[in-house]
Amino acid sequence: MAKIAGVSKMSVSLALRGDSSIRESTSNHIKEIANKLGYTPNRIAQGLTTGRSHNIGLIIGGYLHDDYQNLFIKGAIPYALERGYTISIGPAECDPVIEKSLINKYNNMMVDGYLAFHCNNSSTYKELQKKNIPFVLYTKYFPDLDTDYVICNDFTGGYNMTKHIIDAGHNRIAFVYDTHLKESSEVVTRKNGYIKALKDHGIEIDEKLIVPFNNQNYNKTNNDSLVKENQELVECITKDNPPTALFVCNDITASFVYIVVKKLGIKIPQQISIGGYEGVYLGSIIDPPLTTISTPIEEIGRRACEVLIDKIEGKVPLSEKMKIKLEPSLLIKESISKIK
């Protein structure tokens, strides 16, 4: 190929890797020659030479019950391919033992780094740092670990959703969180935004209105068991002086809250308003469509992949921590009504 193109072997190698140091016209010419000759790079041989596999491990520590992870993948994979990388997907589904096992297996396969929606256990990632294996957390981070992450500005999102509910005339607003995510950074930060918005509007903080919700057995549950497993929410919305609105920590949890509320014969939004967080498709197909905070999930995927590959290729030092927060937006649907 170098002989046909009239360039050096190094130029051919750089062009086929998509290196920006090669002029675009030269790079395109070399790639055309490669296609005509039916050239396919030997990734194993390249890995032995460069010390890279050009493969990224994607650890999905959350439940695969909505399209949040699909949207992340939709943002990450095209960008990875543009940079000459493939992505291997490892679903851990909230099990830190499986998470650690996947990472150990991928390390043996010489993946170059990780994108991770973690399982709330930082020890595995501390080990990666000791081994100088790059990783980028997405959506949530570890407060006790200084690392790269790409997340949504959840404080702003939590604040804006609460303010929107307040502006609709509500002053008894409950925050409902997934019990599994009680200490998770994204939910904690959304709750902090909720609390700040209440304080800024002169509304007293009532700890009884911060309510857990159990949907961990979502794939084995039914409508009746949801009600039985969530008596704290049931009591909150049926006893004296109930909230007129619920801010639910994410859209999937909100969809289960809908089930409980409807089983109790309470109408949404006529008798209780509900707001969610994330902006996945599920919110648009439940009845009524869910007012939510829309997060830029695909962009989180693309940016996280960009940071990771830049770390892998040495364009950004491992010692320089990239902490990126992307801004959310309010998506108004039909689940919040105004109090007249």
N, C-alpha and C positions, 0 to 999 in steps of 0.2 A: 504493500500500500504506500509506503514511504517513497519507493522508486517511482510508482505511477504518478503520485501527487507531486513529486519533486521537492519533498521536504524531508526533514530528519525523522528518525524513528521516534524520538522524544515528542516531536510535534504531533505525530499520529496518536501517540499514547494520550497526550494531553487533550487533543480534540475529541477523542472517543470517550473521555471522562467528563467532557463538557467544561473543561477549564477555561475561565474567562481570559486568560493570557493569550489565547490563540484568536486571531482575527476571525470574525463571524464567517466571512466569505471562505477563508481557508478551512475552517472547521466544517462548514457545510459541504465543501468539495471532498474532504476526507471521508465524511460520513456517507456521501453518495458512492464513493469508491468501495467503501466497506459493504454497503448494501448490494452492490453489483457482484462483489466477490463472495457474498454469502457469509461474511465474517461474523462469528459469534464469540464474544470474549469469554475466556475461561476464568470464571470468578474465583474458583478455588486457587488456581495458579496466581491470580492477581493478589488474592488474600495472603498467600505465602510470601509474595514479594513486598507488598505494601503494609502488611500487618492489619489489614482491614477486610471485613467480609462484605461491606456495603449492605448490611442487613441490620435493621433496627427492631428491637423487641418492644411491642406495645402491650403493657400490662393493664388490663381492665379490671380493676378491683371492685367495681360496682355491679349491681344486679343488671342483667341484660333484659330489662322489662320495658324500655321505651327507646326512642330513637336518639337519645342524647349521645351515646357512644357512636352510633351510626353517623351522626353529623360531624362528630370529631374526626372520625376516620375519613369522611368525605373531604375534610379540609387537609388532613395530614398526608394521605397516600399520593394524591397527584403531585404535591410539592416534593415528596420524597423521590418520586420517579423522575421529576425534573432534575434533581440533583444526583441521580444515578443510584438511588437506594431503594431497597424493598423493605416491607414491614411485615413482621411475623406477629400475629395477634395471639395473646395469651389471656383467656378469661379466668380470673381468679374468683369473681363473684363474692367479695367480702370475706374470703377465707385467707388469712395471712400465712397459713401453712402451705396452701397451694401457691400463693404468691411467691413465697421463698423458693419453693420447688421449681416453679417456672423460671425464675431468674437464675437459679443454679444451672438448670438445663440449658438455658440460652447462653450463659457464660461459657459452657463447654462447646457450644456451637459457634463461639467467637462473634456474637453480635457486637456491633460497635458501640451501642449505647441503648438507652431506654427512654420511652415516653411512658409515663405512669400516672394512672388514676389509682392511688394507693389504697391499701386496706387498713389504714389507721394504725399501722405499726411501723415506726421509724427505724427499727434495728436493722432490717434488711438493707435499707438505703444508706445507713451509716457504713455498712460493710462495703457497699459499692464505692462510696467516697474514699474509704481506706485503700481500695484497689485502683483508684483513679479511673473508674469506669464512669463515663458521663451519663447523666440522666436528667430529664426535665419533667417535673411534676405538672399536671394540668388540672384545672378546676379547683383543687384544694392543695394545701401545703402542710408542712409540719412546723408548728411554732418553735419547736426545740431543735430544728435542723436548718442551718444556713445553706440553701440550695437554690438552683434555678427553678423558676416556675412561671407558668402563664395561666392567669386566672381572670375571672370577671371582677370588676369593682363591686363586690357584694355589699359593702357598707352603703354605697350610693344606691344600689338597687333596693336594699332593704328599707332605706330611708324613703326613697321615692314611692315605693308601693304603699308604705304606711301613710305617707302624706296624701297620696291619692285617695285612700280610704277616709282619712280625716276630712279632706276637702269635700267628700260626699256627705258629710254631716255626722259621721260616726265618732264616738268617743269611748266606746266599750269595744276594744279590738283585741282579740286573742292572737297570740303567735303559736302556731302548731308545728312541732318539729318531729321528724322521724327519730324514734328512740335510738336506732342504730347510729344516727349521725349527730347525737347530742353534743359531742366534743369535737366534731369535724369542723375544720376551719371555715368552710363556706357557710355552714348553717350558723355557727357562732357569730360570724361577721354580719350575716343578714339580720340576726336577732339584735345585734348591737345597733344596726341602722334603724330597726324598728323602735328600740328604746330611745334613741336620740330624737327621732321624729316626734314621739309622744312628749318627751320633755320640752322640745322646742315649741310645742303647741299647748303647753300648760296642762297636759293630761297626766294624771298620777299613774305611776307604774304599779300594776297589780300583779304580784307573782302568781296568783291563782289563774291568771289569763295567759300564762306561759305553759302550754299543755303538750305532753308527749303523745305520740301516735305510733302504734305498733302495726307495721305492714311487712314485717320480715318474712312472714309465711305467705306472701302474696300469691305464689303459684299453687298453694295447697288450701287456700282459704275460701270461704263463701261469705255471702252478705251477712248471715246471722252471726258467724264467728267473729267477723270484723267488729260488730257491735259489742259482743261479749268481751273481746280483747281490748276494748278502748273505752272503758267505763269512765275514765277521767274526762275524756272529751264529752261523753254522753252527759255526765253530771254538769259539766261546765256550761253546756248549751241548753240544758233543760231546767236547771235549778233557778232560784231567785236571782234577779238582776243578771241575766245572761248577756254575753257579748252580742252585738248586732252585726259584727263582722269578724271573719277569720283571715289572718294572713298565714298561709301554709308554706312551709320552707321550700317545697319544690312541687312541680306539676304532677308527678306520679303520686306523691302523697296526697295532693289535693284531690286527685281522682278517687282515691279510697275514702277520703273525708266526705266527698259527695255521696258515696254509697251509704255511709253511716247517717248523714244528715237526712237523706231521703227515706231511709228505713224508719227514722223517727217521725216521719210525716212533716218535716220542716221544709218549707219551700225556699228555693234559691232563685233569685236574690230577694224575693218579696219579704221573707221573714229573717233571712240571714245572708249577708254578702260574703263572698269568698274570693280571695286573691291568691295567686300562685307565684311561681318563680321558675324560670328557665326558658319558656317559650317553645317547647317541643310540640309536635303535631297533636299529641294527645289532648292538649288543652283546647284545641279548636273543634274536636269532635265529641267532647262530652257535652251534656245538656244542663244548663246553658253553657255556651262557650266561655272559657275561663279568661278573665282579665289577669295578666301575668307580667312579670319582668322578663323581657326577651334578652337572652344572653347571646353574644356572637360566637356560637359554638364552632362553626366551621373555621372562623378566623383564629380561634384559640388553637385548633388543630394545626393550621398552617404555620402560625407563629411558633408554636412549641417545637414543631419539626425543624423549622429554620434555626432556632436557637441550638437545638441538639446537633444538627449537622455542622453548624459553625463551630461548635465545641469539638466534635469529632475530628474535623479537618484543621483544627488549630487556629482558625480565624478569630476565635475569642478564647482567651486562656481559661483553663478549668478553674483557676483561682478567682476569676471575675464572675460574680453571681448576677445573673439576669433575672430580675423580678418584674414581670410585665403584668399590668392590670388593664384590661380592655373594658370599655364603658358599655353598660347595658341600656336598654330603652324600655319604656312603659308601653305595653300592648293592651289597649283597652277593648274588651269584648262586652259580655252581657251579664257577668256574674256579680257585679257590684252595683247596687242601686243607691240612689240618693235618699237621705232621710229628710222629709219635708217638715 
